[in-house]
Amino acid sequence: MTRDGITELIEELETLTRQAINDLENMDEEDFEQFTITRLHIVESMKRYIDVLNDGNKKHIEEILKLDPIILERMQALKDEAANWIERRESIRIQQNAYLHSYTHDSYFIDHKK
């Protein structure tokens, strides 16, 4: 395995990560999914080169990984937003069911005047 291959993969990973950081506020769930899939492919490809990693490569990878918390924070915010939406939707559904509850058709309501 050559060092040029690992260097290209590390640069590709850095480019992908920095692009995600720059577009962070505009990324939606599908963008994050695509980012994760692409990143996974890069990391899987990097495994072949583990024996030829030098200290410079390792340091470069560590610098890229320092950006992860920023991306994870945005992903968590989207997750929380989706959870809140689902919770509100469930609350609305429960309230609607209370009003739409079907009553027995055989029953009578009698109003007693006083």
C-alpha positions in Angstrom: 0.0 0.0 0.0 1.3 3.4 -0.8 1.4 6.5 1.2 -0.1 8.6 -1.6 -3.3 6.6 -1.3 -3.7 7.3 2.4 -2.8 10.9 1.9 -5.5 11.3 -0.8 -8.1 9.6 1.5 -7.2 11.9 4.4 -7.5 14.9 2.2 -10.8 13.7 0.9 -12.0 13.2 4.5 -10.9 16.7 5.4 -12.6 18.2 2.4 -15.8 16.4 3.2 -15.7 17.4 6.8 -14.9 21.0 6.2 -17.6 21.2 3.6 -20.1 19.9 6.1 -18.9 22.4 8.7 -19.4 25.3 6.2 -22.9 24.1 5.2 -23.9 23.0 8.7 -26.9 25.3 9.1 -28.3 24.4 5.7 -27.9 20.6 6.1 -31.0 18.5 6.7 -31.4 14.9 7.7 -30.8 13.6 4.2 -27.6 15.7 3.8 -26.3 14.3 7.1 -27.2 10.8 6.0 -25.3 11.3 2.7 -22.4 12.8 4.7 -22.3 9.8 7.0 -22.4 7.3 4.2 -19.6 9.0 2.2 -17.5 9.4 5.3 -18.0 5.7 6.1 -16.7 4.7 2.7 -13.6 6.9 3.1 -12.9 5.4 6.5 -13.4 1.9 5.2 -10.9 2.6 2.4 -8.4 4.0 4.9 -8.3 0.7 6.8 -6.2 -0.8 4.0 -3.5 1.7 4.7 -3.3 1.3 8.5 0.2 -0.2 8.3 1.7 2.8 6.3 0.3 5.6 8.5 3.0 7.9 9.7 2.9 10.3 12.5 1.9 13.2 10.2 -1.0 11.2 8.9 -2.2 10.4 12.4 -1.9 14.0 13.4 -3.9 15.1 10.4 -6.6 12.6 11.2 -6.8 13.8 14.8 -7.2 17.4 13.6 -10.1 16.3 11.4 -11.7 14.4 14.3 -11.6 17.5 16.4 -14.3 19.0 14.1 -16.7 16.1 14.9 -18.3 17.6 18.0 -19.5 20.6 15.9 -21.2 18.3 13.4 -22.6 16.1 16.1 -24.1 19.1 17.9 -26.0 20.1 14.8 -27.2 16.5 14.3 -28.4 16.3 17.9 -30.3 19.6 17.4 -32.1 18.1 14.4 -32.8 15.0 16.3 -34.3 17.0 19.2 -36.3 19.1 16.8 -37.8 15.9 15.3 -38.5 14.4 18.7 -40.3 17.6 19.8 -42.4 17.6 16.6 -43.4 14.0 17.1 -44.3 14.7 20.8 -46.5 17.7 19.7 -48.1 15.6 17.0 -48.9 12.9 19.5 -50.4 15.5 21.9 -52.6 16.9 19.1 -53.7 13.4 18.2 -54.7 12.7 21.7 -56.7 15.9 22.0 -58.4 15.3 18.6 -59.4 11.7 19.7 -61.0 13.1 22.8 -63.3 15.3 20.6 -63.8 12.7 17.9 -64.6 9.9 20.4 -67.7 8.2 19.1 -70.5 7.9 21.6 -73.0 5.2 21.8 -75.8 5.8 19.4 -78.4 4.2 21.7 -77.9 6.7 24.5 -80.0 9.7 25.3 -79.2 13.0 26.9 -81.9 14.4 29.1 -81.8 18.0 30.2 -83.7 18.6 33.4 -85.0 22.1 33.7 -85.2 23.6 37.1 
